[in-house]
Amino acid sequence: MTPADTGASTTVGAASALPVPDSPAADSRVAPGGPGYRRMSLALFLAGVATFALLYSTQALLPLLSGDLGVTAGDASWTVAAATGGLALFVLPMSALSERYGRRTVMTASLAVAVTVGLLVPFAPSLPALVALRAVQGAALAGLPASATAYLAEEVTPRALVTAIGLFVAGNSVGGMSGRVITGWVAQEWGWRVAVGVLGVIAVACAVAFRLLLPRPRHFTPGSLRPRVLARTVRAHLSDPLLRRLYAIGALFMTVFGGVYTVIGYRLTEAPFSLPQGVVGSVFLVYLVGTVSASAAGRLVGRLGRRGALYLGGGTTAAGLALSLADTLVPVLLGLVLITAGFFAGHAVASSAVSKTATHGRAQASALYQSAYYVGSSAGSTVGAVAFHAGGWAGTVGVGLLAVLGVVAITVSGSLAARRQVAAAA
């Protein structure tokens, strides 16, 4: 969310994968301090805020949803899983639509649909209706990560690209974190329906400002959808063993993160903690730790190598899971810090490795990573909640540790495969 919510680092990976071709038109691209640069950066920052605030709008409210609708934690978790699952399913098709109809057009339409649905969510009469609305909202939001980085790659100079993408990612982080904090405090006073309604109004304001601020594209060239070419590229990526391992690692890391942050509200509102909803929402400020660990991922890879950094991320996450089993608040919060730091570091390493591994169709390779990532989020939200209902917090931790074990096993298999390749070439 956000990345620092789960979607931020992935966006960086997609951005770095997008080539900026050398052409005469490149001289007219926007540079830092140039006309339109601030407007463009602010517009996409606000789009990032709206996207990730809406995507995870119900995550901090699940205990209230359970009480109001009379459903279990596993049932309520579908309000998160449906949104992330919709995004996972539609991010690749949306990336193709943006190639044909334009990045600005797809982003505008995506936000328009998502915020409209966001205004309907507070009036959902039942859990099935709420889940259906959230699925539509997630599918609509898929147009943002699919198009924003491509727009920036086409419209700004190569020197300005990293900074511009950084502002979009910052919007993701702020949206994911603030959305959870705002809904937590508002819901404590007026209930979950008012809370998601307030968030919907904020998202509408962000969407309107985005549309008014974002400059008209000057360097976009429409392409053909060409489903056969897209399908051939996707098949090629899925047949690459290294890319498959990276997709699986991203999904497994997000399984841990999605499960923990979907269920933590239930644990902290129950005995022995019995925290009020507003305080529980503020726990999501821990996401700021993820911003730091994700930015340090490059240095970790430089010192430890990619697989070493993945081992460290997995080990840190596992240590946090174990520490969170304590029955006092301070160790639980410290455990969340370690889980968050380990997850974001591992996710940043895996997503950036996708960009370096793919030699063609890099935008599609990154979109596939995003799909796997959000499938992991949906799976973690649902399975983690079911495990909590069946075995308490220890059940959720058990699911997380199994996912971390999967990360380690995949990384070990990658090390063995690399050694076999070296031996075969010798």
Secondary structure as a PSIPRED ss2 file (coil, helix, strand):
# PSIPRED VFORMAT (PSIPRED V4.0)

   1 M C   1.000  0.000  0.000
   2 T E   0.000  0.000  1.000
   3 P C   1.000  0.000  0.000
   4 A C   1.000  0.000  0.000
   5 D E   0.000  0.000  1.000
   6 T C   1.000  0.000  0.000
   7 G C   1.000  0.000  0.000
   8 A H   0.000  1.000  0.000
   9 S H   0.000  1.000  0.000
  10 T H   0.000  1.000  0.000
  11 T H   0.000  1.000  0.000
  12 V H   0.000  1.000  0.000
  13 G H   0.000  1.000  0.000
  14 A H   0.000  1.000  0.000
  15 A H   0.000  1.000  0.000
  16 S H   0.000  1.000  0.000
  17 A H   0.000  1.000  0.000
  18 L C   1.000  0.000  0.000
  19 P C   1.000  0.000  0.000
  20 V C   1.000  0.000  0.000
  21 P C   1.000  0.000  0.000
  22 D C   1.000  0.000  0.000
  23 S C   1.000  0.000  0.000
  24 P H   0.000  1.000  0.000
  25 A H   0.000  1.000  0.000
  26 A H   0.000  1.000  0.000
  27 D H   0.000  1.000  0.000
  28 S H   0.000  1.000  0.000
  29 R C   1.000  0.000  0.000
  30 V E   0.000  0.000  1.000
  31 A C   1.000  0.000  0.000
  32 P C   1.000  0.000  0.000
  33 G C   1.000  0.000  0.000
  34 G C   1.000  0.000  0.000
  35 P C   1.000  0.000  0.000
  36 G C   1.000  0.000  0.000
  37 Y H   0.000  1.000  0.000
  38 R H   0.000  1.000  0.000
  39 R H   0.000  1.000  0.000
  40 M H   0.000  1.000  0.000
  41 S H   0.000  1.000  0.000
  42 L H   0.000  1.000  0.000
  43 A H   0.000  1.000  0.000
  44 L H   0.000  1.000  0.000
  45 F H   0.000  1.000  0.000
  46 L H   0.000  1.000  0.000
  47 A H   0.000  1.000  0.000
  48 G H   0.000  1.000  0.000
  49 V H   0.000  1.000  0.000
  50 A H   0.000  1.000  0.000
  51 T H   0.000  1.000  0.000
  52 F H   0.000  1.000  0.000
  53 A H   0.000  1.000  0.000
  54 L H   0.000  1.000  0.000
  55 L H   0.000  1.000  0.000
  56 Y C   1.000  0.000  0.000
  57 S C   1.000  0.000  0.000
  58 T C   1.000  0.000  0.000
  59 Q H   0.000  1.000  0.000
  60 A H   0.000  1.000  0.000
  61 L H   0.000  1.000  0.000
  62 L H   0.000  1.000  0.000
  63 P H   0.000  1.000  0.000
  64 L H   0.000  1.000  0.000
  65 L H   0.000  1.000  0.000
  66 S H   0.000  1.000  0.000
  67 G H   0.000  1.000  0.000
  68 D H   0.000  1.000  0.000
  69 L H   0.000  1.000  0.000
  70 G C   1.000  0.000  0.000
  71 V C   1.000  0.000  0.000
  72 T C   1.000  0.000  0.000
  73 A H   0.000  1.000  0.000
  74 G H   0.000  1.000  0.000
  75 D H   0.000  1.000  0.000
  76 A H   0.000  1.000  0.000
  77 S C   1.000  0.000  0.000
  78 W H   0.000  1.000  0.000
  79 T H   0.000  1.000  0.000
  80 V H   0.000  1.000  0.000
  81 A H   0.000  1.000  0.000
  82 A H   0.000  1.000  0.000
  83 A H   0.000  1.000  0.000
  84 T H   0.000  1.000  0.000
  85 G H   0.000  1.000  0.000
  86 G H   0.000  1.000  0.000
  87 L H   0.000  1.000  0.000
  88 A H   0.000  1.000  0.000
  89 L H   0.000  1.000  0.000
  90 F H   0.000  1.000  0.000
  91 V H   0.000  1.000  0.000
  92 L H   0.000  1.000  0.000
  93 P H   0.000  1.000  0.000
  94 M H   0.000  1.000  0.000
  95 S H   0.000  1.000  0.000
  96 A H   0.000  1.000  0.000
  97 L H   0.000  1.000  0.000
  98 S H   0.000  1.000  0.000
  99 E H   0.000  1.000  0.000
 100 R H   0.000  1.000  0.000
 101 Y H   0.000  1.000  0.000
 102 G C   1.000  0.000  0.000
 103 R H   0.000  1.000  0.000
 104 R H   0.000  1.000  0.000
 105 T H   0.000  1.000  0.000
 106 V H   0.000  1.000  0.000
 107 M H   0.000  1.000  0.000
 108 T H   0.000  1.000  0.000
 109 A H   0.000  1.000  0.000
 110 S H   0.000  1.000  0.000
 111 L H   0.000  1.000  0.000
 112 A H   0.000  1.000  0.000
 113 V H   0.000  1.000  0.000
 114 A H   0.000  1.000  0.000
 115 V H   0.000  1.000  0.000
 116 T H   0.000  1.000  0.000
 117 V H   0.000  1.000  0.000
 118 G H   0.000  1.000  0.000
 119 L H   0.000  1.000  0.000
 120 L H   0.000  1.000  0.000
 121 V H   0.000  1.000  0.000
 122 P H   0.000  1.000  0.000
 123 F H   0.000  1.000  0.000
 124 A C   1.000  0.000  0.000
 125 P C   1.000  0.000  0.000
 126 S C   1.000  0.000  0.000
 127 L H   0.000  1.000  0.000
 128 P H   0.000  1.000  0.000
 129 A H   0.000  1.000  0.000
 130 L H   0.000  1.000  0.000
 131 V H   0.000  1.000  0.000
 132 A H   0.000  1.000  0.000
 133 L H   0.000  1.000  0.000
 134 R H   0.000  1.000  0.000
 135 A H   0.000  1.000  0.000
 136 V H   0.000  1.000  0.000
 137 Q H   0.000  1.000  0.000
 138 G H   0.000  1.000  0.000
 139 A H   0.000  1.000  0.000
 140 A H   0.000  1.000  0.000
 141 L H   0.000  1.000  0.000
 142 A C   1.000  0.000  0.000
 143 G H   0.000  1.000  0.000
 144 L H   0.000  1.000  0.000
 145 P H   0.000  1.000  0.000
 146 A H   0.000  1.000  0.000
 147 S H   0.000  1.000  0.000
 148 A H   0.000  1.000  0.000
 149 T H   0.000  1.000  0.000
 150 A H   0.000  1.000  0.000
 151 Y H   0.000  1.000  0.000
 152 L H   0.000  1.000  0.000
 153 A H   0.000  1.000  0.000
 154 E H   0.000  1.000  0.000
 155 E H   0.000  1.000  0.000
 156 V E   0.000  0.000  1.000
 157 T C   1.000  0.000  0.000
 158 P H   0.000  1.000  0.000
 159 R H   0.000  1.000  0.000
 160 A H   0.000  1.000  0.000
 161 L H   0.000  1.000  0.000
 162 V H   0.000  1.000  0.000
 163 T H   0.000  1.000  0.000
 164 A H   0.000  1.000  0.000
 165 I H   0.000  1.000  0.000
 166 G H   0.000  1.000  0.000
 167 L H   0.000  1.000  0.000
 168 F H   0.000  1.000  0.000
 169 V H   0.000  1.000  0.000
 170 A H   0.000  1.000  0.000
 171 G H   0.000  1.000  0.000
 172 N H   0.000  1.000  0.000
 173 S H   0.000  1.000  0.000
 174 V H   0.000  1.000  0.000
 175 G H   0.000  1.000  0.000
 176 G H   0.000  1.000  0.000
 177 M H   0.000  1.000  0.000
 178 S H   0.000  1.000  0.000
 179 G H   0.000  1.000  0.000
 180 R H   0.000  1.000  0.000
 181 V H   0.000  1.000  0.000
 182 I H   0.000  1.000  0.000
 183 T H   0.000  1.000  0.000
 184 G H   0.000  1.000  0.000
 185 W H   0.000  1.000  0.000
 186 V H   0.000  1.000  0.000
 187 A H   0.000  1.000  0.000
 188 Q H   0.000  1.000  0.000
 189 E H   0.000  1.000  0.000
 190 W H   0.000  1.000  0.000
 191 G C   1.000  0.000  0.000
 192 W H   0.000  1.000  0.000
 193 R H   0.000  1.000  0.000
 194 V H   0.000  1.000  0.000
 195 A H   0.000  1.000  0.000
 196 V H   0.000  1.000  0.000
 197 G H   0.000  1.000  0.000
 198 V H   0.000  1.000  0.000
 199 L H   0.000  1.000  0.000
 200 G H   0.000  1.000  0.000
 201 V H   0.000  1.000  0.000
 202 I H   0.000  1.000  0.000
 203 A H   0.000  1.000  0.000
 204 V H   0.000  1.000  0.000
 205 A H   0.000  1.000  0.000
 206 C H   0.000  1.000  0.000
 207 A H   0.000  1.000  0.000
 208 V H   0.000  1.000  0.000
 209 A H   0.000  1.000  0.000
 210 F H   0.000  1.000  0.000
 211 R H   0.000  1.000  0.000
 212 L H   0.000  1.000  0.000
 213 L H   0.000  1.000  0.000
 214 L C   1.000  0.000  0.000
 215 P C   1.000  0.000  0.000
 216 R C   1.000  0.000  0.000
 217 P C   1.000  0.000  0.000
 218 R C   1.000  0.000  0.000
 219 H C   1.000  0.000  0.000
 220 F C   1.000  0.000  0.000
 221 T C   1.000  0.000  0.000
 222 P C   1.000  0.000  0.000
 223 G C   1.000  0.000  0.000
 224 S C   1.000  0.000  0.000
 225 L C   1.000  0.000  0.000
 226 R C   1.000  0.000  0.000
 227 P H   0.000  1.000  0.000
 228 R H   0.000  1.000  0.000
 229 V H   0.000  1.000  0.000
 230 L H   0.000  1.000  0.000
 231 A H   0.000  1.000  0.000
 232 R H   0.000  1.000  0.000
 233 T H   0.000  1.000  0.000
 234 V H   0.000  1.000  0.000
 235 R H   0.000  1.000  0.000
 236 A H   0.000  1.000  0.000
 237 H H   0.000  1.000  0.000
 238 L H   0.000  1.000  0.000
 239 S C   1.000  0.000  0.000
 240 D C   1.000  0.000  0.000
 241 P H   0.000  1.000  0.000
 242 L H   0.000  1.000  0.000
 243 L H   0.000  1.000  0.000
 244 R H   0.000  1.000  0.000
 245 R H   0.000  1.000  0.000
 246 L H   0.000  1.000  0.000
 247 Y H   0.000  1.000  0.000
 248 A H   0.000  1.000  0.000
 249 I H   0.000  1.000  0.000
 250 G H   0.000  1.000  0.000
 251 A H   0.000  1.000  0.000
 252 L H   0.000  1.000  0.000
 253 F H   0.000  1.000  0.000
 254 M H   0.000  1.000  0.000
 255 T H   0.000  1.000  0.000
 256 V H   0.000  1.000  0.000
 257 F H   0.000  1.000  0.000
 258 G H   0.000  1.000  0.000
 259 G H   0.000  1.000  0.000
 260 V H   0.000  1.000  0.000
 261 Y H   0.000  1.000  0.000
 262 T H   0.000  1.000  0.000
 263 V H   0.000  1.000  0.000
 264 I H   0.000  1.000  0.000
 265 G H   0.000  1.000  0.000
 266 Y H   0.000  1.000  0.000
 267 R H   0.000  1.000  0.000
 268 L H   0.000  1.000  0.000
 269 T H   0.000  1.000  0.000
 270 E C   1.000  0.000  0.000
 271 A C   1.000  0.000  0.000
 272 P C   1.000  0.000  0.000
 273 F C   1.000  0.000  0.000
 274 S C   1.000  0.000  0.000
 275 L C   1.000  0.000  0.000
 276 P C   1.000  0.000  0.000
 277 Q H   0.000  1.000  0.000
 278 G H   0.000  1.000  0.000
 279 V H   0.000  1.000  0.000
 280 V H   0.000  1.000  0.000
 281 G H   0.000  1.000  0.000
 282 S H   0.000  1.000  0.000
 283 V H   0.000  1.000  0.000
 284 F H   0.000  1.000  0.000
 285 L H   0.000  1.000  0.000
 286 V H   0.000  1.000  0.000
 287 Y H   0.000  1.000  0.000
 288 L H   0.000  1.000  0.000
 289 V H   0.000  1.000  0.000
 290 G H   0.000  1.000  0.000
 291 T H   0.000  1.000  0.000
 292 V H   0.000  1.000  0.000
 293 S H   0.000  1.000  0.000
 294 A H   0.000  1.000  0.000
 295 S H   0.000  1.000  0.000
 296 A C   1.000  0.000  0.000
 297 A H   0.000  1.000  0.000
 298 G H   0.000  1.000  0.000
 299 R H   0.000  1.000  0.000
 300 L H   0.000  1.000  0.000
 301 V H   0.000  1.000  0.000
 302 G H   0.000  1.000  0.000
 303 R H   0.000  1.000  0.000
 304 L H   0.000  1.000  0.000
 305 G H   0.000  1.000  0.000
 306 R H   0.000  1.000  0.000
 307 R H   0.000  1.000  0.000
 308 G H   0.000  1.000  0.000
 309 A H   0.000  1.000  0.000
 310 L H   0.000  1.000  0.000
 311 Y H   0.000  1.000  0.000
 312 L H   0.000  1.000  0.000
 313 G H   0.000  1.000  0.000
 314 G H   0.000  1.000  0.000
 315 G H   0.000  1.000  0.000
 316 T H   0.000  1.000  0.000
 317 T H   0.000  1.000  0.000
 318 A H   0.000  1.000  0.000
 319 A H   0.000  1.000  0.000
 320 G H   0.000  1.000  0.000
 321 L H   0.000  1.000  0.000
 322 A H   0.000  1.000  0.000
 323 L H   0.000  1.000  0.000
 324 S C   1.000  0.000  0.000
 325 L C   1.000  0.000  0.000
 326 A C   1.000  0.000  0.000
 327 D C   1.000  0.000  0.000
 328 T C   1.000  0.000  0.000
 329 L H   0.000  1.000  0.000
 330 V H   0.000  1.000  0.000
 331 P H   0.000  1.000  0.000
 332 V H   0.000  1.000  0.000
 333 L H   0.000  1.000  0.000
 334 L H   0.000  1.000  0.000
 335 G H   0.000  1.000  0.000
 336 L H   0.000  1.000  0.000
 337 V H   0.000  1.000  0.000
 338 L H   0.000  1.000  0.000
 339 I H   0.000  1.000  0.000
 340 T H   0.000  1.000  0.000
 341 A H   0.000  1.000  0.000
 342 G H   0.000  1.000  0.000
 343 F H   0.000  1.000  0.000
 344 F H   0.000  1.000  0.000
 345 A H   0.000  1.000  0.000
 346 G H   0.000  1.000  0.000
 347 H H   0.000  1.000  0.000
 348 A H   0.000  1.000  0.000
 349 V H   0.000  1.000  0.000
 350 A H   0.000  1.000  0.000
 351 S H   0.000  1.000  0.000
 352 S H   0.000  1.000  0.000
 353 A H   0.000  1.000  0.000
 354 V H   0.000  1.000  0.000
 355 S H   0.000  1.000  0.000
 356 K H   0.000  1.000  0.000
 357 T H   0.000  1.000  0.000
 358 A C   1.000  0.000  0.000
 359 T C   1.000  0.000  0.000
 360 H C   1.000  0.000  0.000
 361 G C   1.000  0.000  0.000
 362 R H   0.000  1.000  0.000
 363 A H   0.000  1.000  0.000
 364 Q H   0.000  1.000  0.000
 365 A H   0.000  1.000  0.000
 366 S H   0.000  1.000  0.000
 367 A H   0.000  1.000  0.000
 368 L H   0.000  1.000  0.000
 369 Y H   0.000  1.000  0.000
 370 Q H   0.000  1.000  0.000
 371 S H   0.000  1.000  0.000
 372 A H   0.000  1.000  0.000
 373 Y H   0.000  1.000  0.000
 374 Y H   0.000  1.000  0.000
 375 V H   0.000  1.000  0.000
 376 G H   0.000  1.000  0.000
 377 S H   0.000  1.000  0.000
 378 S H   0.000  1.000  0.000
 379 A H   0.000  1.000  0.000
 380 G H   0.000  1.000  0.000
 381 S H   0.000  1.000  0.000
 382 T H   0.000  1.000  0.000
 383 V H   0.000  1.000  0.000
 384 G H   0.000  1.000  0.000
 385 A H   0.000  1.000  0.000
 386 V H   0.000  1.000  0.000
 387 A H   0.000  1.000  0.000
 388 F H   0.000  1.000  0.000
 389 H H   0.000  1.000  0.000
 390 A H   0.000  1.000  0.000
 391 G H   0.000  1.000  0.000
 392 G C   1.000  0.000  0.000
 393 W H   0.000  1.000  0.000
 394 A H   0.000  1.000  0.000
 395 G H   0.000  1.000  0.000
 396 T H   0.000  1.000  0.000
 397 V H   0.000  1.000  0.000
 398 G H   0.000  1.000  0.000
 399 V H   0.000  1.000  0.000
 400 G H   0.000  1.000  0.000
 401 L H   0.000  1.000  0.000
 402 L H   0.000  1.000  0.000
 403 A H   0.000  1.000  0.000
 404 V H   0.000  1.000  0.000
 405 L H   0.000  1.000  0.000
 406 G H   0.000  1.000  0.000
 407 V H   0.000  1.000  0.000
 408 V H   0.000  1.000  0.000
 409 A H   0.000  1.000  0.000
 410 I H   0.000  1.000  0.000
 411 T H   0.000  1.000  0.000
 412 V H   0.000  1.000  0.000
 413 S H   0.000  1.000  0.000
 414 G H   0.000  1.000  0.000
 415 S H   0.000  1.000  0.000
 416 L H   0.000  1.000  0.000
 417 A H   0.000  1.000  0.000
 418 A H   0.000  1.000  0.000
 419 R H   0.000  1.000  0.000
 420 R H   0.000  1.000  0.000
 421 Q H   0.000  1.000  0.000
 422 V H   0.000  1.000  0.000
 423 A H   0.000  1.000  0.000
 424 A H   0.000  1.000  0.000
 425 A H   0.000  1.000  0.000
 426 A C   1.000  0.000  0.000
